[in-house]
Amino acid sequence: MFYNKENLNNAFKELRKLGYFARQNFKDCQKCAWGAVPVDKAKVVFYHSQDNADLLKYGECYLSWSGDADEIAAVLEKHGVLLKKPESEASRFEITIK
């Protein structure tokens, strides 16, 4: 099945404008991705290639993040891709491109 990532792409563009280090399909796993985030970046949103495989297969995946959860959620919701806001900093956003 083909899923359109246009809304997700627009959400990531807006997050970058808000000062987030925002990357899609960034590195191969969460550990490697966090290791590649510049140390001076406190506001971060990304999903890695394993998440990207789920996104392309199921139309849903998780986003890793740091920063303001409410601000990130507002952007994701505005672009129609937010499924679930994390309950704590230890969990990830759930998104959809369906």
Residue frames as qw, qx, qy, qz and C-alpha x, y, z in Angstrom:
[[0.000, 0.889, 0.458, 0.000, 0.00, 0.00, 0.00],
 [0.400, 0.380, -0.013, 0.834, 1.19, 3.54, -0.75],
 [0.309, -0.785, -0.422, 0.331, 1.02, 6.17, 1.98],
 [0.297, 0.783, 0.076, 0.541, 1.39, 9.89, 1.28],
 [0.610, -0.345, -0.334, 0.631, 3.97, 11.59, 3.50],
 [0.185, 0.606, 0.160, 0.757, 3.15, 15.17, 2.43],
 [0.468, -0.805, -0.134, -0.340, 1.50, 16.13, 5.73],
 [0.828, -0.451, -0.024, 0.332, 4.34, 14.59, 7.71],
 [0.596, 0.255, 0.091, 0.756, 6.91, 16.40, 5.56],
 [0.055, -0.736, -0.141, -0.659, 5.10, 19.68, 6.23],
 [0.682, -0.720, -0.110, -0.059, 5.03, 18.99, 9.98],
 [0.803, -0.217, 0.027, 0.555, 8.79, 18.38, 9.99],
 [0.357, 0.505, 0.132, 0.775, 9.38, 21.60, 8.03],
 [0.330, -0.809, -0.124, -0.470, 7.37, 23.53, 10.60],
 [0.807, -0.555, -0.064, 0.190, 9.24, 21.91, 13.49],
 [0.685, 0.099, 0.045, 0.721, 12.56, 22.93, 11.90],
 [0.067, 0.679, 0.136, 0.718, 11.26, 26.53, 11.64],
 [0.587, -0.759, -0.076, -0.270, 10.52, 26.35, 15.37],
 [0.073, -0.773, 0.595, -0.209, 14.17, 25.46, 16.04],
 [0.887, -0.204, 0.395, -0.128, 13.90, 21.68, 16.25],
 [0.011, 0.425, -0.849, -0.312, 16.54, 19.34, 14.91],
 [0.762, 0.241, 0.394, -0.454, 13.87, 17.43, 12.96],
 [0.141, 0.430, -0.796, -0.402, 14.87, 14.50, 10.75],
 [0.893, 0.136, 0.120, -0.413, 13.01, 11.74, 8.95],
 [0.963, 0.226, -0.098, 0.107, 14.49, 8.28, 8.34],
 [0.019, 0.863, -0.438, 0.253, 17.48, 9.41, 10.44],
 [0.079, -0.487, 0.855, -0.160, 20.12, 6.72, 11.00],
 [0.502, 0.015, -0.824, -0.261, 19.37, 3.03, 11.42],
 [0.533, -0.457, -0.699, 0.135, 18.20, 2.81, 15.05],
 [0.321, -0.912, -0.188, -0.171, 17.30, 4.99, 18.00],
 [0.701, -0.563, 0.089, 0.428, 20.67, 4.62, 19.73],
 [0.568, 0.121, 0.331, 0.744, 22.59, 5.61, 16.59],
 [0.075, 0.766, 0.366, 0.523, 20.23, 8.49, 15.89],
 [0.449, -0.887, -0.106, 0.035, 20.52, 9.94, 19.39],
 [0.710, -0.368, 0.205, 0.564, 24.30, 9.57, 19.09],
 [0.449, 0.302, 0.399, 0.741, 24.27, 11.60, 15.86],
 [0.084, -0.920, -0.348, -0.158, 22.16, 14.49, 17.20],
 [0.346, 0.554, -0.267, 0.708, 24.40, 17.55, 17.65],
 [0.452, -0.287, -0.650, 0.540, 25.16, 18.07, 21.34],
 [0.009, -0.092, -0.174, 0.980, 23.94, 21.67, 21.26],
 [0.419, -0.233, -0.510, -0.714, 20.40, 20.63, 20.22],
 [0.215, 0.021, 0.750, -0.625, 17.84, 20.51, 23.05],
 [0.657, 0.373, 0.247, -0.607, 14.81, 20.45, 20.75],
 [0.010, 0.292, -0.888, -0.355, 14.82, 17.22, 18.72],
 [0.789, 0.238, 0.350, -0.446, 12.26, 15.18, 16.75],
 [0.263, 0.460, -0.753, -0.390, 13.12, 12.19, 14.55],
 [0.931, -0.007, 0.298, -0.211, 12.28, 8.70, 13.44],
 [0.246, -0.534, 0.745, 0.316, 14.92, 6.23, 12.29],
 [0.379, 0.271, -0.708, -0.531, 15.02, 3.76, 9.42],
 [0.073, -0.161, -0.976, 0.129, 13.44, 0.93, 11.43],
 [0.244, 0.514, 0.497, -0.655, 10.53, 3.27, 12.23],
 [0.327, 0.457, -0.353, -0.748, 10.45, 4.31, 8.57],
 [0.168, 0.033, -0.946, -0.275, 9.95, 0.67, 7.56],
 [0.062, 0.442, 0.820, -0.357, 6.87, 0.54, 9.82],
 [0.226, 0.557, 0.109, -0.791, 5.66, 3.87, 8.45],
 [0.306, 0.342, -0.607, -0.649, 5.85, 2.64, 4.87],
 [0.192, -0.077, -0.972, -0.113, 4.34, -0.76, 5.67],
 [0.157, -0.519, -0.804, 0.243, 1.59, 0.20, 8.15],
 [0.007, 0.725, 0.280, 0.629, 1.21, 3.97, 7.77],
 [0.530, -0.825, -0.009, -0.196, 2.17, 4.48, 11.44],
 [0.710, 0.179, -0.437, 0.522, 5.33, 4.78, 13.51],
 [0.533, -0.752, -0.247, 0.298, 6.88, 6.40, 16.58],
 [0.328, 0.797, -0.146, 0.485, 8.84, 9.64, 16.90],
 [0.649, -0.313, -0.342, 0.604, 11.70, 10.15, 19.32],
 [0.036, 0.845, 0.162, 0.509, 11.86, 13.62, 20.79],
 [0.441, -0.400, -0.409, 0.691, 13.10, 16.13, 23.33],
 [0.017, 0.226, 0.146, 0.963, 11.81, 19.63, 23.89],
 [0.394, 0.081, 0.354, -0.844, 8.25, 20.81, 24.43],
 [0.191, 0.207, 0.955, 0.092, 5.79, 17.92, 24.03],
 [0.287, 0.695, 0.507, -0.421, 2.83, 20.30, 23.78],
 [0.183, 0.705, -0.301, -0.616, 4.49, 22.31, 21.02],
 [0.031, -0.219, 0.898, 0.380, 5.40, 19.17, 19.05],
 [0.240, 0.395, 0.877, -0.136, 1.91, 17.73, 19.52],
 [0.293, 0.725, 0.237, -0.576, 0.30, 20.96, 18.29],
 [0.184, 0.561, -0.561, -0.581, 2.34, 20.89, 15.08],
 [0.058, -0.032, 0.978, 0.198, 1.70, 17.19, 14.45],
 [0.262, 0.527, 0.739, -0.327, -2.02, 17.64, 15.14],
 [0.252, 0.688, -0.047, -0.679, -2.22, 20.70, 12.88],
 [0.266, 0.457, -0.689, -0.497, -0.88, 18.59, 10.01],
 [0.866, 0.027, -0.056, -0.497, -3.14, 15.63, 10.79],
 [0.656, 0.335, -0.672, 0.076, -0.45, 13.10, 11.67],
 [0.159, -0.375, 0.704, -0.582, -0.69, 12.85, 15.48],
 [0.647, -0.250, -0.685, -0.224, -2.11, 9.61, 16.86],
 [0.703, -0.637, -0.305, 0.083, -0.97, 9.83, 20.47],
 [0.044, 0.828, -0.365, 0.424, 1.05, 12.28, 22.54],
 [0.593, 0.084, -0.716, 0.359, 3.52, 10.60, 24.92],
 [0.589, -0.732, -0.322, -0.116, 2.57, 10.44, 28.59],
 [0.572, -0.742, 0.163, 0.309, 6.14, 11.13, 29.68],
 [0.172, 0.824, -0.480, -0.246, 9.56, 12.04, 28.34],
 [0.399, -0.328, 0.853, 0.079, 10.40, 8.33, 28.42],
 [0.589, 0.391, 0.707, 0.023, 7.86, 7.46, 25.69],
 [0.197, -0.086, 0.505, 0.836, 7.50, 8.46, 22.06],
 [0.487, 0.366, 0.039, -0.792, 4.87, 10.15, 19.92],
 [0.496, 0.239, 0.817, 0.172, 2.71, 7.89, 17.78],
 [0.253, 0.498, -0.193, -0.807, 2.03, 9.22, 14.29],
 [0.628, 0.362, 0.687, 0.045, 0.13, 8.20, 11.18],
 [0.055, 0.349, -0.421, -0.835, 0.17, 9.05, 7.49],
 [0.219, 0.361, 0.898, 0.124, -3.06, 7.21, 6.67]]
